[in-house]
Amino acid sequence: MNPDEQQTRIELRAWQLRMQRRPSFLNNFAHRVQVRLNALLPEKVHQAITAAIKQMVRGVLFGSRHTTSKPLAGVAFAAREAEVRTRIRDYRTMATAEGAVTGAGGFLLGLADFPLLLGLKIKLLFDTAALYGYDVHDYTERLYLLYVFQLAFSSQHTRNATYRRLADWDAYRLSLPLNPEEFDWRTFQQEYRDYIDLAKMAQLVPVIGAAVGAVANYKLIEQLGDTAMNCYRMRHFAAEEARPLPR
């Protein structure tokens, strides 16, 4: 094992431990508060938000399929990681600029930031999958991306369950529904909305909106990039360990 791979494994193990932590007292308190707040919303509101995010994600998801490069083949793992880091940096720069512009534009432009940022996040995931050598035309690989997204932007309660699915993906994918409509869109949108609410609501405030938007978008892309890299590292090393030794 070379020093780079050893460092990568150390980083992956530290990340895996974070993903499996039990919810803290603050996690539990925040979760209870959010559950009560969500219970106050009429069912029609939940349905409307779920439908909106479902269509938005599906539109970006299937649209991105046609602009994503073919899976990168014949490249060393370290070179793939370098390319992914460069791509994350590029998307982070775009998201930071977009957050500053929409944050400075007041309430209406601040609202426009939501679909714009979501589009950048989904496209980053597609590019990352291709750079690690996975074909996103495969339906289960596209669902994998949604679970990576959910892992990055969810409470510790949901994160524990989502991590277990991703850690045992080869077995879990066999149980996936054939119909994409059966994906749990409601949990997906609710966890995502709850996760970014506090960070993004301040972006709508005059004067400070530009700075808040830039910093929030930077952090959110950074979080997604780190999660995606570690998910694919996990798959890479699991595949390596499962590979039979040469005779």
Long-range contacts (C-beta under 8 A, 24 or more apart in sequence): 4-78, 5-77, 5-78, 8-81, 8-233, 9-237, 11-230, 11-233, 12-230, 12-233, 12-234, 12-237, 15-226, 15-230, 16-163, 16-167, 16-230, 16-234, 19-151, 19-159, 19-160, 19-163, 20-160, 20-163, 21-156, 21-160, 22-156, 22-160, 23-155, 23-156, 23-157, 23-160, 24-156, 27-155, 27-156, 27-157, 30-155, 31-155, 31-156, 31-157, 34-155, 34-194, 38-190, 38-194, 46-186, 46-190, 49-189, 49-190, 49-193, 50-185, 50-186, 50-189, 50-190, 53-185, 53-188, 53-189, 53-192, 53-193, 54-185, 54-189, 56-115, 56-118, 57-118, 57-122, 57-146, 57-185, 57-188, 58-180, 60-118, 60-119, 60-122, 60-123, 61-122, 61-142, 61-145, 61-146, 64-122, 64-123, 64-126, 64-136, 65-126, 65-136, 65-137, 65-142, 67-123, 67-126, 68-123, 68-126, 68-127, 68-129, 68-130, 68-136, 69-127, 69-130, 70-130, 70-135, 71-129, 71-130, 71-133, 71-134, 71-135, 72-130, 72-131, 72-132, 72-133, 73-133, 75-133, 77-236, 80-131, 80-132, 80-133, 81-229, 83-131, 84-128, 84-131, 84-132, 84-225, 84-228, 84-229, 85-229, 87-124, 87-127, 87-128, 87-131, 88-124, 88-128, 88-221, 88-222, 88-225, 88-229, 91-120, 91-123, 91-124, 91-221, 91-225, 92-218, 92-221, 92-222, 92-225, 94-120, 95-120, 95-217, 95-218, 95-220, 95-221, 96-214, 96-215, 96-217, 96-218, 96-221, 97-214, 98-213, 98-217, 99-203, 99-210, 99-212, 99-213, 99-214, 99-215, 99-216, 99-217, 99-218, 100-210, 100-211, 100-213, 100-214, 101-210, 101-213, 102-203, 102-213, 103-203, 103-209, 103-210, 103-211, 103-212, 103-213, 103-214, 104-209, 104-210, 104-213, 105-209, 106-204, 106-206, 106-209, 107-204, 110-203, 110-204, 110-209, 110-213, 111-204, 113-200, 113-203, 113-213, 113-217, 114-200, 117-217, 117-220, 120-221, 121-149, 121-220, 121-221, 121-224, 122-149, 124-221, 124-224, 124-225, 124-228, 125-149, 125-224, 125-228, 128-225, 128-228, 128-229, 128-232, 129-232, 132-232, 132-235, 132-236, 134-232, 139-180, 140-173, 140-176, 143-173, 143-176, 143-180, 143-183, 144-169, 144-173, 144-231, 146-183, 146-188, 148-227, 148-228, 148-231, 149-188, 149-192, 149-224, 150-187, 150-188, 150-191, 150-192, 151-227, 151-231, 152-223, 152-224, 152-226, 152-227, 152-228, 153-191, 153-192, 153-195, 153-196, 153-220, 153-223, 153-224, 154-191, 154-192, 154-195, 155-191, 155-194, 155-195, 158-187, 158-191, 166-231, 166-234, 167-234, 169-235, 170-238, 196-220
